[in-house]
Amino acid sequence: MQGRHFSELDTPAYCVDLDIMAANMAAMSTFIKSHKKQWRPHVKCHKVPDIAHLQLQHGAIGVTSAKASEAEVFIRAGIESVLIANMIVGEAKLERVTSLCRIGKPIVAVDHFVQAEALADVCRRRSVTCDVIIELNVGLDRVGVRPGSDALDLARGIDGLEGIQLRGVMGYEGHMCAVADQEEKRRGIEASMGRLERIRDDMLRSGICCDIVSAGGTATYQFTSEHPAVTELQCGGGIFADPFYTGPCQVQGLESALRLTATVVSRPCLERAVLDVGRKSLHPDIHPPVIHSTISGRPLPDILSMKYSAEHLTVQLGPDSQFLTIGDKVQIIPGYSDHTTTLHPTLYGLRNGYVETVWPIAARGCLQ
């Protein structure tokens, strides 16, 4: 496939503009460094070890994953430090994590003593030590120990366990992602980070290690980076700059890098076209995709509505888009890459419209 123009790819074809992605990486890295933070980007948007290595070249200290199996893919690909920002429960997963301690440096999030105790037990049996980090509920009301005495009690309990090493705390301010009023968003994020700061201070006063204070997704990092207690940011999706981030989340200074190429396979009537992408290749939740243009760059300015089925996307065409014919190819910007990447086996890296690299999406399907 290398050397071919993207218009020659069979569809659906999941593509990224390498120059735009690199510019986004550089912009994020520069911004984060200017706020004296470290960058530990989440890999859920791309799931490609080679892209993680590019992020390291742009200054990342490691990556963040959601699953033990994802961490396994990246550590085995030479990404030594991986934060698993999720609760690891069950013997099979714990064995998987402890095996990674022999070849890398995983950090596991916990929010309850039961999780920490089980991990410590397996680590002792396997003669390894695993780093852990306490996740606080900073307002999202998903996982996370309650701030205050509950969090400090958990830190004290973990600090006494052999087999694991407490490194710090994390929190995800995801409830603030799409707050429209930017001053309200700033205040809400500051309050969330204040909860992390207080438990950090409590831990340090108690003689407990808290070297890491981790937070900040793509939708929030431009505010989260301002808080002095935060040491590292997990923002990863900004390298693709999905419409979800640049639209309702109002992230600045980044450009959408992804394109899903699709083919018009039916024209039942003048006002309707059917494309060969559906829910199996384009996830509509979180934010709808943007039908950007034809592959020649001709705009499609008046797509009136979209209807999804498993294999088809039916679009209602306004007068300025009714020129489409069967066989035409169009470019779609996925609304939210986290939910779309996992549907595809391959990501095509384009430069000036030509395929420069073909990446297997190696962590696709890593659900355990």
N, C-alpha and C positions, 0 to 999 in steps of 0.2 A: 504493500500500500504506500510505502514511503515514496515521495516524489510525485504522487498523483494529486491533481486538483481535487478539492473537497467535493466539487460538483460530480465527480465520477464515483463517489462512494455510494454503495447500496444503502438504502434507507430502511429504518431510521438509523442515523449516524450521529453519535454523541461526540461533539467536538469542542475543543477549547483553543482560543487564540493565545498562543504562547507569549507573544509580546504584551498583550493586555494583562495576562496573568502575572507575568514578571513585573510589570509596572505596578500592579496592585500589591504584590509581595513587597516591593521596594517601598511603596508608600506606607504600608502598614508597619514594616520594620522601622522605618525612619521615624514615624510618629511615636511608636512604642519606645524606641531608644531616647527620643527627645523628652519623654516623661520618666526616664530612668527606670523603666520596667524591663522585665524579660518576657520573651515571647515563647509560649508553648501552644502552638495552634492545634485545634481539634481537627482530626482527619476525616470526620464523618462526611464532609462535603465531597471529598475526592477518593478516599480509600486506596490511594496509589502510592506505594513506597517511594518511587522516583520523584514524585511531587514533594513528598516529605523531605527528601534529601535536598531539593531545591530550596525549601523553606529553611533548612539548616544553613544553606549557603547564604541566605538572606538574614541570618542572625538568630534563628530559633535555637533554643537550648534543648529541645526535645519536642514531643508531640503529646496530644491528649487523645485518648480513644474512649469509646463507650463500652467496650466488651473485652473480656480476656482474650477471646479468639482474634479480635482486631489487634490487640497489643502483640500477640504472638506473631502475626504477619509482619508487623513493623520492626519488632526487635530482631526477628530472624533476618530481616533485610538490612540490618545494620543501624537502625535507629535505636540507640542504646537506652535513652531515658523516655519512658512512656507513662504518663499519668492515666490510670484507668478511672475515669470520673463516674464511677457507678458502683453499686454494691455487689460484691462477689460472694455468692451464697451457693453452697453445695460442694461436695467432695471433689467432683470432676473438675469444676472450675478452679477450686483452690489448688488442686494438684497441677493444673495448667499454669497458674500464676507462679507457684513455687519453682516449677521447672524453668521458668523464664528468669528467675533470680540468678541462675547459674551462667546465663549468657548476656544479661542486660540488667537494667535497673528500673523495674516497674515500681510505680507508686500507686497504692490502692486506696480508694476512698471508702470510708466507713462512716456510719452514723449511729451505730449501736454496738455495745460491748459484745454481744453475741457474735457479730460478724468478725470483730477483731480477735476474739478468743479462738474462734475456729481457724482463722488464718494463722495465728501464732502457733496453734497446735500442729498444723501441717508443716509449717516452717521448721519447728523444732524436730519433727520426725525426719525431715529431709535435710537437716543440718544447713539451713540457709537462713538469712535474715531478709525480710521484705519491708520496705518503707511504706508507711501509711499516712494518710491525711484525713482529717475529720471534716466531713461536710456539714455545714450549718444550713438550716432553713433561714434564708435571709429575706423571705417574703413571697417566694414562688409557691410555697405550700405543696411541695411534691415530696421529695426526700429531704433529709437533713435533720440533725438533732436540734432541739430548741436552744436558742441562745440563752446565755446566763448560766445558772448553776448546773443545769443538765449537761451543757457542753463541757463545763469545767470538770464535773464529775467523770464524764466520759474520758477526757484527756488524762486525768489522774489514773483512771483504771487502765487505759492503754499503756501509759508510761511504765506501768509495773509489769507488763507482759514480756516474757522472753520470746524471741523469734521474730518480733516485729519492732520497727523503730518509728516512732511518731516524728513527723517532719513539719507538720503545720496544719493549716486549715484551708478550706475552700468554700465558696458559695456561688450560686448562679442567680443573678438578678434578672432572670428571664421574664418576670412579670412586668418589667419596665420596657421591654423591647420596642413595642409599637405605640408608646404613649406619645400623642401628637404634640402636646405642649412641651417644648424643649426645656423650659425652666422647671416644669413639673417633673420631667424625666430626670433631669440633673439632680433635683432634690431627692427623688425616690432612690436613685442609685447611691447617692451619698449616704442616705439612711441605711441602706442595705450593707454598704461597705463599713459603716460604723459598727454594725453588729460583729463583723469579722474583726475589726480593730479591737473591740472590747474583749473578745475571747482571746485574741493574741496577747493582749496586755495581761489578762488574768493568768494565762499559761506561763508567760515569762516571769511574772511575780512569784509563781509557784515553782519556778526552776524547771519548767517543762519546755522542751525545744519547740520553737515555732518559727523556723527559718523561712517557711513558704506561706504566703497568703495569696491564693490563686482564685481568680474570678475573671469576668469579662468576656462575654460572647461578642460576635461581630456586631450585633445590633446595639451593643451598649459600650463597647470598649473605648470609644472616643470620649466618654464621660468617666467610665470606671478608671481609666488611666490617670485621672487627676487626683485620685485619693492616695494620700501618702502611705497608707498601710499596705496597699496592694504591692506584691513583689513580682507577680507574673500574670499574663493575660492569655486566655485560652482561645481568643478569636481566630477562627480558621476560615470560615466561609467567605470572608472578605476577598480572598484571592479570586473568587468567581464573581463576587458582587451581584448576587441575584436581585431581581426586582423587589423581592421582599425587603431586602436591606436598604436599597437605594430609594424605595418608595415609602411605605408606611413607617419604616424604622429611621428614615432620614439620615442614613450614613453618608458622609461626605467624602469626596476625593477619590472614589473608586469607580471603575467602569465594568459593566457586565462583560464577562469573558467567554461564557458558554453559548453554544448554539447547537440545537438539535435540528438536523436536517430531515425533512419529511417530503413525501411525494404526494401530489394530488392524484388520487386513484379513481375518483368518480366525480361527475358534475351532473347530478340529477336534475338541476334546474339552474337558471341564471343566478339566482340568489344563494345557491348552496354549493359548497365544495366539501369533499370528504378526503381527509389525509390519512396516511398509513401509520399514524401514531394514535395510541389510546392510553388507557390506564396502565397497560403493561409496559409502556415506555415513557410516559409523561405523567407525573403525579400532580394533580390539580390542587391539592390541599395546601394550606398555609397562605399561598399566593398564586393567582392564576398565571399561566404562562403568557408571554407576549409574542404574538405572531409578527415577526419583525419585517421581513422582506422576502422577495424571491432570492435565489442564489446569485443573481446578477446585481442585487442591491436595489431593485425597484421596490419602493415602499408599498405596504399593504395597510393603508391608513384607516380603513373603516370596516374592520372585522366587527360585526355587530354582536355576535354571541358565539359560544362554543358549547358543544354537547359531546360528552365523553362516553364511549363504550370501550369494551376490552381492547379491541384492535383498531378502532377508528376514532378520529376526531372530526366531527361535523361542524362546519363553520358557516355562519350566515354572512354573506358578503354585501357590503354596500356598493354603490355605483363605481367607486374608484378601485375596487378590488375584483370586479367581475370579469376581468380579462384572463383570469387563471384558466388553464386548460389541463386536461388529463396528461400526466407526465411531467408537468412543471414541478420543480422542487422549491421548497420554501424553507426559511430559517426561523426557528422558534427559540426564544430565550426562556428557559425553564424558570418558573416563578420562584422555586426553592430547590436548590440542588441537592440538599441532604436527602430528600425523598425521591429524587430522580436518578441520581448516580447509581444507587443500589439496584436499579432495574436493568442496567446495561453491563455487558461483559467487557466492553472495550471503550477507551477514551482516545480519540484521535487528536494529537497535538498539531495545530496548524500554524504555519508562518507564511504571511502574505498569501493565504488561501491554499497553500500546498501542504500535504501531509509530511511533517518532519519526523514524527515519532508516533508509535502505536503502543499505548499502555494497556496491559490487562488491568482491570479493576480488581486487584488481588484480594482485597478485603471485602469484596461483595459477598453477601450471604453469611458473613461472620456474625452470627446472632447469639452465640453462647458465651 
